[in-house]
Amino acid sequence: HRGKLADKLGGEDAVTGARQGWWAGVTRASSGGALAKRDARDCQQLIGDGRQALADGKTKDLAHKLADFTRLLQDVQHQGNLSPQAYGQILAAVQSVQALQVTSGGQQGGD
């Protein structure tokens, strides 16, 4: 599944880069104090779920995980547990993953 999905999403390099940017944004924000540790754990759990959906070739599942993550990120930012700068950086990383899906028409599989 994953090889075909990666091809649809622009190749392994595009998928890996987007996924690493997503994880790195949360890690940087957490270690720099811009994201509360408790919220970082929740974010990392959703990223892990998104990675699994990607590994399983389930693009619908990945789309749902991205939407869940975006909502969590918005909530955390509104609660004051995430700096505006970190919010923007993490959101940009999430949007790069979403853009890969849109570019590929990535709404297949995953039910």
N, C-alpha and C positions, 0 to 999 in steps of 0.2 A: 504493500500500500504506500509506504512512505516515499519510495523512489518515484512512483508515479505522481504522488501529491507534490513532492518537491519540484518535479518538472513542471507541473501546472502552476506552481507558485513562483516560478522564476529560477529554479535550480537550487541545489543544496546550499550554495554560498549565500544566496538571497535569504533563504529561510533561516540559516544559521545566524547570519548577521542581524536580522530583525529580532530573532528570539534572544540573542545575547544582549542586544540593546535594551530590550524589555527588562530582562533580569538585572542587568548592570545598573539601569536607572534606579531601580528599587534598592539595590545594594548600596549604591553611592549615597542615596538620600538617607538611608537608615544609618550608615556608618558615619555620615557627616552631621547627624542630628536633625536633619530636615524632615525626617519621617519617624514617628514614634515606633519603637521596637515592636510593640504589640500589633500595630497596623502593618508593619513590614512583614511579620509572620503571615498575616492574612493574605497580603499581596503575593507573597512567595508561594503560598498554597495554591492560589488561583493560577499563578504562572505554571506551577508544576502540573496542574490539571490541564492547562492549555498545551503544555509540552506533550503530555500523554495523548491528548486528542490528535495532535499533529503526528506523533509517532504511529498512532493507530490509523492514520489516514482519514480521520473523521472531521471534515471541514465544517459541518454544521455545528458539531460539538465545540470546535475551536471558536467559531463565531459567537456562540453563547458564552463561552469562558471569557472572551475578549469583552463582551458587553457587560458581564458580571464584574470584571476587573475595573472597567471604566466607571461603573456605578460606585464601586467600593472606593476608588480613587477620589471621585467627586465628594463622597460622604466624608472621607478622611480630611480632605482639604477644607470642606465647609466647617468641620469640627475644630479646625485650627491645628490639626496634627500633621500637616504637611505644608511646607513652605510653598508659596506661589511659584517660585523658580523651579523647585523640584517637581511640582505638579506639571508644569509645562514640559519639562524634559521627559518625564515618564510618559505623559500623554502622547508626546511626539513619537516615542518608541512604540507605544501600542498602536498608534495610527499607521506606523510603517508596516506592522504585521497585518493590520486590517487592509491596507492598500494592496498588499500581496494577494489577499483573498479576492478583492474586488477586481484586480487586474486579471486574475485567473478565472473569474467567474466562480470562485471557490465556495459554492454552497452545495456540495455533493457529499454523499455518505454521512454516516454518523448518527443515524437514528437507532 
